[in-house]
Amino acid sequence: MRCMTPVYSINYGIAPSWFCLTFAGMKILMVCLGNICRSPLAEAVLKHKADAAGLSWVVDSAGTNGYHIGDPPHPLSRKVAAEHGLDISMQRARQFLAADVERFDRIYAMGQDVVSEMRSIARHRFDPAKIDLLMNVLYPGQDIEVPDPWSGPESGYHLVYRMVEEASSELIKIYGSPS
């Protein structure tokens, strides 16, 4: 919760210390293919940044395929997260659902293939005003993808972390302040 003090009231002067102005929380979903590499890192990083900024956001992640439902994040995603003080070991993969389009304010995909899969899953519920590539937050319209590190070396997971960290910082700037 973001508190702003002092808070003034026309009727009461300065509001009591327990009074706090809050801003509506965002609901953001991060989506990749299996929900074990990229999107769990993106979820953890954004959730951490939102909490640190005093924002009451709901941040979740999902995958478009069902291969890993119920599985924890990839060991290298867990390792890289831990190196940055984040524990993602309790996360479990879930599949993206058409209903997610209505449940979340913004949905960020890690790649164009993910957007295509979301379009197939969501069908008539697909909302291009809510769904975009995550890196378009930083580089609008450039359609830069967060590369899938699944079959590669640990360095790919570090690259993913840096990319989602940078994009998450921008999301906090964009949506974290009252308009």
PLY file of the C-alpha trace (Angstrom):
ply
format ascii 1.0
element vertex 179
property float x
property float y
property float z
element edge 178
property int vertex1
property int vertex2
end_header
0.00 0.00 0.00
1.39 3.40 -0.93
0.85 5.96 1.83
1.11 9.66 1.33
1.56 11.84 4.39
0.51 14.32 5.41
-2.99 13.91 4.04
-5.17 17.02 4.29
-8.91 17.09 4.56
-11.09 20.15 4.10
-13.26 19.08 7.03
-10.60 17.76 9.39
-7.29 19.43 8.57
-4.47 16.91 8.71
-5.78 13.35 8.63
-4.79 10.96 11.42
-1.56 8.98 10.99
-3.48 5.76 10.32
-5.13 7.33 7.27
-3.57 6.35 4.00
-4.37 7.11 0.37
-4.20 4.03 -1.80
-4.18 3.67 -5.54
-5.90 0.84 -7.36
-3.65 -2.18 -7.65
-2.64 -3.44 -11.05
-3.11 -7.06 -12.02
-0.31 -8.14 -14.34
0.30 -11.55 -15.91
3.65 -12.62 -17.38
3.44 -15.39 -20.01
5.98 -17.63 -21.72
5.72 -21.10 -23.26
6.09 -23.48 -20.32
5.98 -21.15 -17.29
9.24 -22.57 -15.94
12.00 -20.24 -17.23
11.16 -16.67 -18.29
7.75 -15.88 -16.83
8.54 -17.13 -13.29
11.53 -14.77 -13.22
9.43 -11.92 -14.61
6.72 -12.58 -12.01
9.20 -12.59 -9.12
11.09 -9.50 -10.25
7.97 -7.41 -10.84
6.33 -8.58 -7.61
9.48 -7.68 -5.66
9.70 -4.23 -7.25
5.99 -3.54 -6.70
6.24 -4.56 -3.05
9.35 -2.42 -2.57
7.47 0.55 -4.07
4.56 -0.03 -1.67
2.19 -1.07 -4.46
-0.50 -3.65 -3.86
-0.28 -5.33 -7.24
-1.26 -8.85 -8.20
1.50 -10.37 -10.32
1.23 -13.88 -11.70
2.70 -15.97 -14.50
1.52 -18.68 -16.86
2.58 -20.69 -19.88
0.78 -21.33 -23.12
1.58 -25.03 -23.31
0.62 -27.61 -20.74
3.87 -29.55 -20.61
4.95 -28.37 -17.18
1.70 -27.77 -15.25
2.41 -28.11 -11.54
6.20 -28.14 -11.99
8.52 -25.73 -10.15
10.60 -23.25 -12.16
13.67 -24.53 -14.00
16.67 -25.06 -11.67
18.65 -22.32 -13.46
15.75 -19.85 -13.11
15.67 -20.66 -9.39
19.45 -20.24 -9.16
19.49 -16.87 -10.92
16.54 -15.62 -8.87
18.28 -16.68 -5.64
21.44 -14.82 -6.69
19.28 -11.69 -6.69
17.61 -12.47 -3.36
14.39 -13.86 -4.83
12.93 -17.24 -3.90
10.80 -18.68 -6.69
10.95 -22.28 -5.48
7.29 -22.26 -4.38
5.97 -21.14 -7.78
4.25 -23.80 -9.86
3.65 -23.72 -13.59
0.11 -23.18 -14.80
-1.42 -22.84 -18.22
-2.67 -19.57 -19.64
-6.49 -19.53 -19.77
-8.90 -17.47 -21.87
-10.35 -16.13 -18.60
-6.94 -14.58 -17.79
-7.65 -11.89 -20.37
-10.54 -10.66 -18.24
-8.82 -11.21 -14.87
-5.70 -9.15 -15.59
-5.23 -5.47 -16.49
-2.11 -6.14 -18.54
-0.62 -9.33 -19.95
2.98 -9.42 -21.10
4.28 -12.15 -23.39
7.94 -13.07 -23.69
7.79 -13.76 -27.45
5.65 -13.50 -30.58
5.03 -17.25 -30.52
3.53 -16.80 -27.06
1.23 -14.02 -28.30
0.09 -16.30 -31.14
-0.64 -19.12 -28.70
-2.53 -16.76 -26.38
-4.61 -15.61 -29.35
-5.49 -19.26 -30.12
-6.35 -20.04 -26.50
-8.30 -16.84 -25.81
-10.11 -16.75 -29.18
-12.84 -14.06 -29.04
-11.62 -12.92 -25.60
-8.18 -11.94 -26.95
-7.70 -8.22 -26.29
-4.76 -6.60 -28.10
-5.18 -3.49 -25.93
-4.19 -5.58 -22.88
-1.63 -7.94 -24.40
1.84 -6.99 -25.59
5.42 -8.18 -25.64
7.15 -7.32 -22.37
10.06 -5.55 -24.02
7.70 -3.17 -25.84
7.43 -1.46 -22.46
11.00 -0.26 -23.01
11.16 -0.28 -26.80
7.63 0.48 -28.08
6.78 -1.18 -31.35
10.17 -2.88 -31.75
8.77 -6.31 -30.80
11.96 -7.44 -29.07
11.57 -10.89 -27.56
12.92 -12.20 -24.27
14.88 -15.23 -25.52
13.92 -18.66 -24.22
16.93 -19.95 -22.24
15.49 -23.45 -21.69
17.97 -25.48 -23.73
20.96 -23.19 -23.31
23.63 -22.33 -20.78
23.21 -20.44 -17.50
24.22 -17.18 -19.17
20.88 -17.20 -21.01
19.04 -17.12 -17.68
21.13 -14.16 -16.54
20.23 -12.35 -19.77
16.54 -13.05 -19.17
16.85 -11.72 -15.62
18.48 -8.48 -16.81
15.81 -7.97 -19.46
12.83 -8.58 -17.17
14.44 -6.47 -14.42
14.77 -3.52 -16.77
11.22 -3.91 -18.11
9.83 -4.32 -14.57
11.47 -1.08 -13.47
9.76 0.66 -16.38
6.38 -0.89 -15.47
6.75 0.52 -11.96
7.45 3.96 -13.46
4.46 3.72 -15.81
1.81 2.25 -13.53
3.21 2.84 -10.05
2.24 6.48 -9.65
-1.18 8.04 -9.41
-2.22 9.66 -12.67
0 1
1 2
2 3
3 4
4 5
5 6
6 7
7 8
8 9
9 10
10 11
11 12
12 13
13 14
14 15
15 16
16 17
17 18
18 19
19 20
20 21
21 22
22 23
23 24
24 25
25 26
26 27
27 28
28 29
29 30
30 31
31 32
32 33
33 34
34 35
35 36
36 37
37 38
38 39
39 40
40 41
41 42
42 43
43 44
44 45
45 46
46 47
47 48
48 49
49 50
50 51
51 52
52 53
53 54
54 55
55 56
56 57
57 58
58 59
59 60
60 61
61 62
62 63
63 64
64 65
65 66
66 67
67 68
68 69
69 70
70 71
71 72
72 73
73 74
74 75
75 76
76 77
77 78
78 79
79 80
80 81
81 82
82 83
83 84
84 85
85 86
86 87
87 88
88 89
89 90
90 91
91 92
92 93
93 94
94 95
95 96
96 97
97 98
98 99
99 100
100 101
101 102
102 103
103 104
104 105
105 106
106 107
107 108
108 109
109 110
110 111
111 112
112 113
113 114
114 115
115 116
116 117
117 118
118 119
119 120
120 121
121 122
122 123
123 124
124 125
125 126
126 127
127 128
128 129
129 130
130 131
131 132
132 133
133 134
134 135
135 136
136 137
137 138
138 139
139 140
140 141
141 142
142 143
143 144
144 145
145 146
146 147
147 148
148 149
149 150
150 151
151 152
152 153
153 154
154 155
155 156
156 157
157 158
158 159
159 160
160 161
161 162
162 163
163 164
164 165
165 166
166 167
167 168
168 169
169 170
170 171
171 172
172 173
173 174
174 175
175 176
176 177
177 178
